[in-house]
C-alpha cells in the first residue's frame, strides 16, 4: 500500500506522520470523525499554502453524555503530496475549576481519531 505512520501518543494529544497524499489523509480523517457520532460536527476550518506545503486546521465538537458537556478535537495537518504531519488535541471534558477531573470524554474523542487512522488502512511503522 505504501502508506506509513510514525506515531506518538500522549494523554490528550496524538501526533503522527503519514506518508500519503495530503488531501487523502485530511479527507479520510474528516469523514471518519464526522461519521463517528450523531453529535459530531465540524465547527471551523482553515487552510493555507506556502509553496508546495499545505496546512489545514479542523476543529470538531461532539456531545459527551458521560460528562454532560461538549468536547473539542482540533486536528492540524501540515504536509505535501508525499507526507503529512498530523496533530490531534482534545479538550473540554473536565468538570473541575482549578485542575482536570474526569478526562474520560476527552480520551474517548481522541480514541475516535485513533480508530479512524487505524481503520483507514494507513500502515503503522513505529510506535512510542
N, C-alpha and C positions, 0 to 999 in steps of 0.2 A: 504494500500500500504506500510506503514511502512517507508516512506521517509519524513524527516522533514528538514526544512531550518530555521535557525535563521539568519536574515539579518540586515545589517547596510548599509545605502546609503548616500554617500557624493557627492559633485558636479561631480568630475571626478573619483571617486573610489567607488567600491561596494564590500562589504565583506559579506560572508555568511558561515554558517556551514551546511553541508548537511549530513544527516545520511543515507548513501548508500555506495555501493562498490566504491572504488577509481577509478577503470578503467571505470566503467559505467558512473560516473559523468564526468570524463575527456573526454571520447569519445563522450558523448552526447553534451557537450559544444563545443568541437572542430567541430563536424559535423554541429551543428546549426549555429555557427558563419560563417563557410566557405560557407554554403548554403544560407546565408542571403543576399549576394550580389555577382554580377558577378565579382566585382573587389576585393573581399576579398581574402586574401592569408595568408598562414602560412609561415612567414618569417624565423623563427628559433624556435628551441625547445631544451629542456634539461631535462633529467630525472636522478634522483639518488635515492638511497635507503640507509637507515640506520636501520638495523634490520627489523622490520615489518612496519616502517614508510617510506612512499614514498613521493617524492617531484617532481613535474613536473612544468616547466615554458613553456608557449606558447606565442609567440609574433606574433600577427596578424597585417595586414595592410589592408586598403581599401582606395579607392579614394573618396574624398568628393567633389561633384560637386558644392555645395554651397560655399565652401571655396577655391575651385580650388587647393587643395593640398591633400597629403596622410596623413592619421591618423593612429595611432597605438593603439592597445589594447593588453596589456600584462596581461595574466592570470596566477596566481600561484596557484597550488593545493598542499596541504600538508595533508596527512592522511593515513588511513589504510583501511582494509576491512569493517569497521563499520562506519566511519565518515570522512569527508573531509572538511577542511577549504579552501575556495576559495576566492581569492582576485583578482579583475579586476581593472586595471588602464588604462585610456585613455590619450593620449597626441598627440600634433602635429597640432591641429586645429586653433591655434591662428594666427592672422595676425600682431600683434604689435611687436615692438622690445623690449621694456622695461617692458611691462605689458600685460596681456591677454585681447584681444578683440576677439569677435566672437568665442565663445567656443561651438557654436551650433553643429558643426561636431563631436566634442568630446562627447558631451552629447548624440547625436544621436547614435554613435557607442556603447556607454555604454548601451543605451536603447536596442540595438540589443542583447547584452549579457543578460540583464534582461529578455527580451522577451523569449530567449532560455530557461532560467531557468523556467519561468512561464509556457511555453508550454510543458516542458519536463515531466510534471506530478509530479514533486517534490512538496510536500505539505509544505506551509509556516506555521510556528508555532508562530513566533513573528516578529514584525516589529518595528523599531526605526525610 
